[in-house]
Structure formats: C-alpha cells, structure tokens
Amino acid sequence: MSPGHSQVLDEKAEFTWVPQAAEIARTAGARLREFFSRGVETEYKGDVDIVTVADRTVEAYLRDALLTTFPAHGIYGEEGTRDRLDAEFRWYIDPLDGTTNFAHGFPHFCVSMGLEHRPEGLAAEKDGPIVAAVIYDPMRDELFVAERGKGAFLNGKPIHVSPVPVLGEALVATGFPSRKRHDNPNIHFYQEFTLRSHGVRRAGSAALDLAYIACGRMDAYWEFNLNPWDTAAGFLLVEEAGGMVTGFDGTYRRLDSQEILASNQLIHHELLGLFKDMLAGRNLAPLPSPAEYAARRAERAAAAEKASV
C-alpha cells in the first residue's frame, strides 16, 4: 500500500466497511490495468453483450476477497456470482463496468461495489438501504467511497454535487443498451436533452456517470433498464453528496428500476417536468434563444446579489 493510499484510508477510520472494501477494489483495479495493458479477447454473452476474461477473473477475485473479509455477507455479481443471498448484508458487484470501452481500448471503466442492508423480515421484492459504496477507476486512480450518513469522498476529500441551477446550464449524461437498441426510445430523449442543456455525454459506464454527478463533474444522468450491480454504489454516492435519484415520475429509485434519473437535486424538478411532457407526448416548451438564456442568467445573478446584501 502506498503512503497516499494509507492516508485515504486513515481519513475514513470512522467508516465500517469502506477501508477494507476500498483495498479490495484497488487490487481488483490493478488487475484490470494489467489485462488492459496487454489486451484481452472478447466473447459474447447473448447476442451482443460483450464479456472478457478480465470480467470473470476479477469477479472471482472480488468474490473470494469479500467472503474472506466479510464472511457473513452475501454477494450478487454481474458475471453470475450468487452467494449467501439470504444474508443480512449483500454486496452488488460489477468487476468491470464499461466492458465495451475496455474491449476497445477506451480507458474509461471501473470496479463498482455497493452494500445493501437487508434486515430480518424484509420481503424478497423490497430493497434495503444501501449502506456502503466503493467505485474505483483504475486508469485515473480515482477512488469514490461513501457510507450512509457519513458523506461521499473522492481520494479522501469530501465531494458534493454541482450548484448548477437550471438544465440549460447543465452537463448531462446517459447511456444506451447494447441489446435491443432498435426498441429503446432513448435516442428521442437524447435529442431533447442535447437541445436543452450544455451537452449530453455518453461515456459507457453507469457507475462512473453516477460518481461524476456526486463530485460535480456532471449535473444529471438518466438511463433505462439498469441492474443492481450497475447502480447500487452510485446511488449512495449521489445521495451522500447531496443529490437525488428517482424514477422518471419522481418515485424513489429502486435497485432493479427500469428507469433512473439522478441529479444535483437543484434541477430535478425541471427534469421531472421535461420527462412528464415527453412521456405524455405533449408539445414541449420552445427552446430559449441565446439572448433569452443570457437574460435569465443575468436575472439570477442580480437576484443572488440582492439576496446577499
């Protein structure tokens, strides 16, 4: 462990699960870097979903390391790991979120681990609270962590969502499925968000998109049909950093949700209104002109200055 890594963990000594889980994620990330540097062959699970030996090898490592470190916990992994699912605590793990990027040599992917608390008596179809999150980007050596009620951190420093007040000034993220792309309506949403924001990014890792909202690099994120291993860690990071995660209708998010809307909270109401209109097929409000955008910014600045006097 390098001195820098020791400092990160020391700053989180009050955490219960993060210090040990973070070191497991770092080791997993180091293995991903090794695979990435030498290249790997790809296979297909299903018709179009890519999987590599790195996904499977790193998931096997995560399973063994987590069960050794937290023997009473269960594990639910993307590549098929299903251990102790009746346990009070359950890890949702994605050993390589961004497999398509990885397979093409595009250096944007991560290890994602979220811990759910499932108290006795919780119905199988109900979600328990996410209590710990670790997302590690091995190519940038960025470690995002959180525990419920204790804040969110990037490499040991507290992080918070952005202060962007309106969608027109926001940088937004989304994703597209690798399968059934022709049935997915997201391209229509993509067009509207592109027109109504500073821009839309599609970087290929849901976990990092959520982590980027938590640290203020992105202001909002939406996507369809994600899995618990994609979102468990990112949900907690966004919430602990002051953001909000719901469905498109504003209902509280679910781990197996068919729709995800995350934001810095400040623009969430505006986003929900836009989704409501788009899903209802209503005519959307006309786009403001550049001059109108500038006038609105000036009005907000004047109001803020007046309030500070």
C-alpha positions in Angstrom: 0.0 0.0 0.0 1.4 3.4 -1.0 1.6 6.3 1.5 -1.1 8.1 -0.4 -3.4 5.1 -0.1 -2.8 4.9 3.6 -3.7 8.5 4.1 -7.0 8.0 2.2 -8.0 5.1 4.5 -6.8 6.9 7.7 -9.1 9.8 6.9 -12.0 7.3 6.8 -11.2 5.5 10.0 -14.7 6.1 11.3 -16.1 4.0 8.4 -17.3 0.5 9.0 -16.9 -1.3 5.6 -15.2 1.2 3.3 -11.5 0.8 4.3 -11.3 -2.9 3.7 -13.6 -2.8 0.6 -11.6 0.0 -0.9 -8.4 -2.0 -0.7 -10.2 -4.9 -2.4 -11.4 -2.6 -5.1 -7.9 -1.2 -5.6 -6.4 -4.7 -6.0 -9.2 -5.6 -8.5 -8.5 -2.3 -10.4 -4.8 -3.2 -10.6 -5.7 -6.5 -12.2 -7.9 -4.7 -14.7 -5.0 -2.4 -15.6 -2.8 -5.4 -16.2 -5.4 -7.0 -18.5 -5.9 -3.7 -20.3 -2.2 -3.1 -21.0 -1.8 -6.5 -22.7 -5.2 -6.7 -24.3 -7.9 -9.4 -24.0 -10.1 -11.4 -26.4 -13.8 -10.7 -26.2 -16.6 -13.2 -26.1 -20.4 -12.7 -26.3 -22.9 -13.5 -23.6 -26.1 -13.5 -25.5 -26.3 -11.9 -29.0 -24.5 -8.7 -28.5 -23.3 -8.2 -24.9 -19.5 -8.4 -24.6 -17.7 -10.2 -21.8 -13.9 -10.7 -21.3 -11.7 -12.9 -19.3 -11.0 -9.8 -17.2 -14.7 -9.6 -16.1 -14.7 -13.2 -15.0 -11.3 -13.2 -13.4 -11.8 -10.0 -11.4 -15.3 -11.1 -10.3 -13.8 -14.4 -9.0 -11.2 -12.3 -7.1 -13.9 -10.0 -5.6 -16.0 -12.9 -4.5 -13.1 -14.6 -2.7 -11.8 -11.4 -1.2 -15.2 -10.2 0.0 -16.2 -13.6 1.5 -12.8 -13.7 3.3 -13.1 -10.2 4.6 -16.9 -10.2 5.3 -17.8 -13.9 5.8 -21.3 -13.2 6.9 -22.1 -11.1 3.8 -23.8 -12.2 0.6 -22.7 -11.3 -3.0 -24.6 -10.7 -6.2 -22.4 -10.2 -9.2 -22.8 -9.3 -12.8 -21.0 -12.4 -14.1 -23.1 -14.9 -12.2 -21.9 -14.9 -8.6 -24.8 -15.6 -6.2 -23.6 -16.3 -2.7 -25.5 -16.2 0.6 -28.4 -14.2 -0.8 -30.3 -14.7 2.5 -27.6 -12.8 4.4 -28.3 -9.5 6.3 -25.8 -7.7 4.1 -25.4 -8.1 0.4 -22.7 -6.8 -2.0 -23.7 -5.9 -5.5 -20.5 -6.1 -7.6 -19.6 -5.2 -11.1 -16.0 -6.2 -11.7 -15.7 -4.2 -14.9 -18.4 -1.5 -15.5 -17.6 -0.3 -19.0 -16.7 -3.7 -20.6 -17.3 -2.4 -24.2 -14.9 0.5 -23.5 -12.3 -1.9 -22.1 -12.6 -4.3 -25.0 -12.0 -1.5 -27.5 -9.0 0.0 -25.6 -11.0 3.1 -24.5 -9.7 3.9 -20.9 -13.0 4.6 -19.1 -14.2 1.8 -16.8 -14.3 0.9 -13.2 -14.9 -1.6 -10.4 -18.2 -0.9 -8.6 -19.3 -2.4 -5.2 -22.4 -1.4 -3.3 -23.5 -2.9 0.0 -27.2 -3.3 0.8 -28.5 -3.9 4.3 -31.4 -6.4 4.3 -32.8 -6.6 7.9 -34.6 -9.7 9.0 -38.2 -9.8 7.8 -37.6 -7.7 4.6 -39.6 -9.0 1.8 -37.6 -10.5 -1.1 -39.0 -8.0 -3.6 -38.2 -5.0 -1.3 -34.9 -3.0 -1.3 -32.9 -2.5 1.8 -30.9 0.7 2.3 -27.5 0.9 0.5 -25.1 1.5 3.4 -21.6 1.5 1.7 -20.3 2.3 -1.8 -16.9 1.9 -3.5 -16.2 2.8 -7.1 -12.6 2.7 -8.3 -11.4 4.0 -11.7 -8.0 2.3 -12.1 -6.9 4.4 -15.1 -7.2 7.7 -13.2 -6.5 6.2 -9.8 -9.8 7.7 -8.5 -11.5 6.1 -5.5 -15.1 7.2 -4.8 -16.4 6.0 -1.5 -19.4 6.6 0.8 -21.2 5.2 3.8 -24.8 6.1 4.7 -24.9 9.2 6.8 -21.2 9.9 6.6 -20.8 11.8 3.3 -19.1 11.0 0.0 -15.4 11.2 -0.8 -13.0 11.1 -3.8 -9.5 10.1 -2.9 -10.1 11.1 0.7 -11.6 14.5 0.1 -15.3 15.3 0.6 -17.3 15.8 -2.6 -20.6 17.5 -3.3 -22.9 17.7 -6.3 -22.7 20.8 -8.5 -24.5 24.1 -7.9 -25.9 24.4 -11.4 -29.4 25.8 -11.1 -31.0 25.1 -14.5 -31.0 22.4 -17.2 -29.9 25.0 -19.8 -26.5 25.3 -18.0 -26.1 21.6 -17.1 -23.9 18.9 -18.5 -25.9 15.7 -18.7 -25.1 12.0 -19.1 -26.9 9.0 -20.4 -26.4 5.5 -21.8 -27.7 3.2 -24.4 -28.2 -0.6 -24.2 -26.0 -3.0 -26.1 -29.0 -5.2 -26.9 -32.5 -4.3 -28.3 -31.2 -0.9 -29.3 -33.8 -0.6 -32.0 -36.6 -0.9 -29.3 -35.1 1.6 -27.0 -36.6 5.1 -27.0 -33.6 6.9 -25.6 -32.5 8.5 -28.8 -35.6 10.7 -28.7 -34.8 11.8 -25.1 -31.2 12.3 -26.1 -32.2 14.8 -28.8 -34.3 16.8 -26.5 -31.7 16.9 -23.7 -29.0 17.8 -26.2 -31.1 20.8 -27.3 -31.9 21.9 -23.8 -28.6 21.6 -22.0 -24.9 22.4 -22.4 -24.5 18.9 -23.7 -25.1 15.2 -23.3 -22.2 12.7 -22.7 -22.4 9.0 -23.3 -19.2 7.6 -21.8 -20.2 4.0 -21.3 -20.1 3.4 -17.6 -23.2 3.9 -15.5 -21.2 3.7 -12.2 -18.8 6.4 -13.2 -21.6 8.6 -14.6 -23.2 8.5 -11.1 -19.9 9.1 -9.4 -19.3 12.1 -11.6 -22.7 13.6 -10.5 -21.6 13.1 -6.9 -18.4 15.1 -7.4 -20.0 17.8 -9.6 -18.5 16.9 -13.0 -21.9 16.1 -14.3 -25.2 17.6 -13.3 -27.8 14.9 -14.3 -28.0 11.4 -15.6 -30.8 9.2 -17.0 -31.0 5.7 -18.3 -33.3 2.8 -18.9 -33.0 -0.9 -17.8 -30.0 -0.9 -15.5 -29.2 -3.7 -13.0 -28.4 -3.5 -9.3 -24.7 -4.1 -9.8 -24.7 -1.1 -12.2 -26.3 1.4 -9.7 -26.1 0.3 -6.1 -22.8 2.1 -5.3 -23.6 5.1 -7.5 -27.0 5.7 -5.9 -25.4 6.1 -2.4 -22.6 8.3 -3.7 -25.1 10.7 -5.3 -27.3 10.8 -2.2 -24.5 11.3 0.2 -23.1 14.1 -1.9 -26.4 16.0 -1.8 -28.0 14.8 -5.0 -31.2 12.9 -5.7 -32.1 9.7 -7.5 -35.7 8.8 -8.6 -37.6 7.3 -11.4 -38.8 9.5 -14.3 -42.1 10.0 -12.4 -40.3 11.2 -9.2 -40.9 8.0 -7.2 -38.0 6.8 -5.1 -35.4 4.8 -7.0 -35.2 1.0 -6.9 -32.2 -1.2 -7.4 -33.9 -3.1 -10.3 -35.6 0.1 -11.7 -36.4 0.2 -15.4 -35.6 3.9 -15.3 -33.1 6.0 -13.5 -33.0 9.8 -13.1 -30.2 11.2 -10.9 -29.3 14.9 -10.5 -27.7 17.6 -8.3 -31.2 18.0 -6.9 -31.4 21.7 -7.9 -32.6 20.8 -11.4 -34.5 17.7 -10.5 -38.0 19.3 -10.6 -37.2 20.7 -14.1 -36.1 17.3 -15.3 -39.2 15.6 -14.0 -41.4 18.1 -15.8 -39.5 17.5 -19.1 -39.9 13.7 -18.7 -43.6 14.1 -17.9 -44.1 16.1 -21.1 -42.0 13.8 -23.3 -43.7 10.6 -22.0 -47.1 12.1 -22.4 -46.3 13.2 -26.0 -47.1 16.8 -25.2 -45.6 19.7 -27.1 -42.5 20.8 -25.2 -41.8 24.4 -24.3 -40.0 26.2 -27.1 -36.2 26.5 -26.7 -35.0 29.8 -25.4 -32.8 31.8 -27.7 -29.2 32.6 -26.8 -30.3 36.1 -25.8 -33.0 34.7 -23.6 -30.5 32.4 -21.9 -28.2 35.3 -21.2 -31.1 37.4 -19.9 -32.1 34.7 -17.5 -28.6 34.3 -16.2 -28.4 38.0 -15.6 -31.7 37.9 -13.7 -30.4 35.1 -11.5 -27.2 36.9 -10.8 -29.0 40.1 -9.9 -31.3 38.2 -7.6 -28.4 36.5 -5.9 -26.6 39.8 -5.4 -29.7 41.4 -4.0 -30.2 38.5 -1.5 -26.6 38.7 -0.3 -27.0 42.4 0.6 
